[in-house]
Amino acid sequence: MKINLSDDIRNIFMLFIMILLPLILIGVGVLTGFINAGYYILIIFWFGMGLIFYGALN
């Protein structure tokens, strides 16, 4: 199934999923005092890959 979105909405959606959501999750982990190295490593990896893919797709 393919979803047809306008370019503006597509860019905002991609920015949120690839860049902002990992930063929000890191903030939530810090504020709640969640101590698990795997959680932070995966979120930082997600953020880094999001930067790479967002830059490549735009």
GUTILUM-925239 format. One record per residue (C-alpha): residue in one letter; x, y, z. Coordinates in Angstrom, 1 decimal. Example, Ala and Ser with C-alpha at 12.3 -4.5 7.8 and 13.67 -1.06 7.14 Angstrom:
// residues 2
+---+--------+--------+--------+
: r :     c1 :     c2 :     c3 :
+---+--------+--------+--------+
: A :   12.3 :   -4.5 :    7.8 :
: S :   13.7 :   -1.1 :    7.1 :
+---+--------+--------+--------+
***
This chain:
// residues 58
+---+--------+--------+--------+
: r :     c1 :     c2 :     c3 :
+---+--------+--------+--------+
: M :    0.0 :    0.0 :    0.0 :
: K :    1.4 :    3.4 :   -1.0 :
: I :    0.5 :    6.6 :    0.7 :
: N :    0.6 :    9.8 :   -1.4 :
: L :    1.6 :   12.8 :    0.7 :
: S :    2.5 :   16.2 :   -0.3 :
: D :    6.2 :   17.1 :   -0.1 :
: D :    5.8 :   19.4 :    2.9 :
: I :    3.9 :   16.8 :    5.0 :
: R :    6.3 :   14.1 :    3.9 :
: N :    9.4 :   16.1 :    5.0 :
: I :    7.8 :   17.0 :    8.4 :
: F :    6.8 :   13.4 :    9.0 :
: M :   10.3 :   12.2 :    8.1 :
: L :   11.9 :   14.8 :   10.3 :
: F :    9.8 :   13.8 :   13.2 :
: I :   10.4 :   10.0 :   12.8 :
: M :   14.1 :   10.2 :   12.1 :
: I :   15.4 :   13.1 :   14.1 :
: L :   13.0 :   14.4 :   16.7 :
: L :   11.5 :   11.2 :   18.1 :
: P :   14.9 :    9.7 :   19.2 :
: L :   15.8 :   13.0 :   20.9 :
: I :   12.4 :   13.0 :   22.7 :
: L :   13.1 :    9.4 :   23.8 :
: I :   16.5 :   10.3 :   25.1 :
: G :   15.0 :   13.1 :   27.1 :
: V :   12.3 :   10.9 :   28.5 :
: G :   15.0 :    8.3 :   29.6 :
: V :   17.0 :   11.0 :   31.3 :
: L :   14.1 :   12.6 :   33.1 :
: T :   12.7 :    9.3 :   34.4 :
: G :   16.2 :    8.1 :   35.5 :
: F :   16.1 :    5.0 :   33.3 :
: I :   19.5 :    3.4 :   33.6 :
: N :   20.1 :    0.9 :   30.7 :
: A :   23.0 :    1.3 :   28.4 :
: G :   21.3 :   -0.8 :   25.6 :
: Y :   18.4 :    1.7 :   25.5 :
: Y :   20.7 :    4.7 :   25.1 :
: I :   22.9 :    2.9 :   22.5 :
: L :   19.9 :    2.0 :   20.4 :
: I :   18.4 :    5.4 :   20.6 :
: I :   21.7 :    7.1 :   19.7 :
: F :   22.1 :    4.6 :   16.8 :
: W :   18.5 :    5.4 :   15.6 :
: F :   19.3 :    9.2 :   15.8 :
: G :   22.6 :    8.7 :   13.8 :
: M :   20.9 :    6.6 :   11.1 :
: G :   18.0 :    9.0 :   11.0 :
: L :   20.5 :   11.9 :   10.2 :
: I :   22.1 :    9.9 :    7.5 :
: F :   18.9 :    8.8 :    5.8 :
: Y :   17.2 :   12.2 :    6.2 :
: G :   20.2 :   13.8 :    4.6 :
: A :   20.3 :   11.2 :    1.8 :
: L :   16.5 :   11.5 :    1.0 :
: N :   16.5 :   15.3 :    1.0 :
+---+--------+--------+--------+
***
